[in-house]
Amino acid sequence: MSGQLWAFIGACLAVIVVPGPDLALLLRNAAVAGRSAASATACGIMTGNTILATAAVAGLTALLQASGPLYNGLRLVGAAYLIYLGVRALIDLTRRRPAPAEPQSVPVAPALPGRLAFRQGLLSNLLNPKVAAFYLALFPQFSLPGMPTLAQHTLLAGLFCLLSLIWYVLLIAVLGRVQTWLQRRTVQRSITGASAAALITLGTGLALQG
């Protein structure tokens, strides 16, 4: 059992740490609105993870993937939302021009309400069918002897959520330490531009998947 668990943990870490739309969104919100917005975004992402993990345990992700039109509809909605976030980031980038007298710093970060940041993180996670497919594809590959299937899936889903939570707590802690650096205009614009490009690219790739 320990070997299977360690293998599952390794697979989870690979999925969690590899950059994706959730990370791009979190970094973008951290750059434009600070640590509080990043924390709210992470809470939204974790809420989405918990919902999808619960759905996977209940077998709903299997039904989702089995229904071609429903899965494709969710895929296209998710792709459109990612592209929308990327375009909005680019619009914000063009509107915020550095002041000639203060090219390196920003006195006050642009406001991003916590509820909005939370909702963005939640929708970014829920509208990405790859996350649901991850639960569907990964769980059957691991077997914990002596445990019923439902208990196995519950344990694995809980472990994935715990590892995700640890990752985001560490990430927010690091962002808190570099808050002053993040508030520099050049850094804000660089992160916003890179995040916008990543969101649009990921959304376009998701939309083009057949």
N, C-alpha and C positions, 0 to 999 in steps of 0.2 A: 504493500500500500504506500509506503514512504517513497518508493521509486516513482510511482504514478503521480503522487502529489508534487514531487519536485519537478517532474516533467511538465505537469500542468502549470505550476508556478512560472517555470521558464517560458512557456508559451504565452502566458498572460502578460508577463513583463515585456515580451517582444511586441505584443499588440498594444499595450498601454503606452510604452515609451516612444514607439515609432510616430513621428509627427503626422497629424491628420487635421481635419477641419476643427475639432474641438480645441486642440492646442493652438492652432492659428487664430481662432477667435479669442481665446483667453489672452494670448500675448497682445493681440490688437487692443483689447479692452484695457489691459494693464497699461499699455503705452499711452492711451488717450485719456484714461480716467483714473489711473492709480490702482493701488492694492485692493481697495474696497470693491471696485468694479470687478477685478480679477477674482476675488473671493466669491462674489455673487455669481459670476459666470461658472466657477468651479462647482458651486452648490447646485446650479441648474444642470450641469453635466452629470454630476453624481446622482441627482434625482432621476435623470433619464436612464442612467446605467441601472439603477435599482428597479425602475419600472420594466426595463427590457429583461433584466435578469429574472424578475418574477414571472414575466410572460414566457420566458424560455422554460422555466421550471414547470409552468402550467401547460406547456406544449403549444402555446399560441404562435410562437415563431415558426414552428413546423407548418402550421396551417397557413401562415402568411406566405411562406415560400412556395407552398403547394398551390396557392392561388396565383396564377401568373398575372392576370390583370391587376389584382390588388397590389401585388409586390411591385409591379412596374409603375403603377400609379404613385405609390409611396416613394419609389426611387426618383421619379420625375419631380415630385413635390420637393423632396429633399435637395435635389440638384438645383432647382429654382431658388430655394431658400439660401443655399450657399452662395450662388451667384449674386443674389440680391445683397447679401451681407458684404460681399467683396466690392460690388459697385458702390454701395453706401460708404464703405471705407475709402474708396478712391475719391468720391465726392467730398468727403470730409477732408481728405488730404489736399485737394485743390483749393478748398475754402480757407484752410489754415496756412497762411503764408507767413514765413518768419519775419519778425520786425527787424529793420535794419540795425537798430541800436542794441538789440538783444538777440543775436542769432543763435545762442547756445542754450538758452533757458526759457522756461515758461513759468510765469508767476503763479497761475492757477490752471490746473488741468481742466479740460472741458468736462462739463457735467454729464454723467451717464447714470441715471437712476438705478438703484440696486435691483428694482423689480424688472426693469428692462434688461439689464445684464443677465439676471437669472433666467428670464424667459428666452433670451438668445441662446444661452448654454443648454437649456432644456430642449429647445426645438432643434438645435444643431445636432444633439445626440439622438433624439427620438426619430428625426427625419432622415437619418442615415441608415439605410437598410443593411449596410455592411456590418453594423454592430449586431443586428438581429441575426444575420447570417453567421456571424462569428460564434454566437451562442449555439446555434443549430449545428454548425460543422464541428466545433471543438469538443463539446460535451461527450458525444458518442465515442470519441477516440480514447477516453480515459475511463478505466474501470477500477472501482475500489471494492475489492472482494469482501463479502460478508455484509454488504450494505444494500438495501433496496434501491431501485433506480431513482425513485423520487428523493430519497435521502441523499444519494450521490449527487444528483443535480442541484439540490438545495445547498449542499456543502460547497460544491464547485462554484456556484453562482455567488455565494456569500464570500468566498475566497477572492474571486475576481473583483468584487466590489470593494473589499477591504484593501487589496493591493492598489486599486485605482485611487481610493481615498488617501492612502499613504503617499502616493505619487503627487497628488494635487496639493496635499498639505506641505510637502517638501518644496514643491514648485512655488507656492505662494510665499513660503518663508524666504526663498531665494529672491523672489521679486521684491519682497519687503526690504531686503538689504540693499538692493540696487535701485530703490525708488528715486533717489536724487538723480541718478544716471538716466533713468527712464524719462524723467521730466525735461531732459534736454530736447530742444526742438529737433535737432538733427536726428537724434535717436528715435523720437516719436514718429517722425516722418519716415524714417527707414523701416521701422517695424510695421507701421501702418501700411506702407507700400508693399512690403514683402508679404504681409498677412493677406492683404487684398488680392494680390496675385495668386497666392496659395489657395484662397477660398474660391476664386473664379476658376482656377485650373481644376481643383478637386470637384467642383460642381459640374463643370463641363465634362470631365471624365466620367462622372457618375451618370450624367444624362446620356452619354454616348454608348454606355454599356448595353449590349443587346440582350 
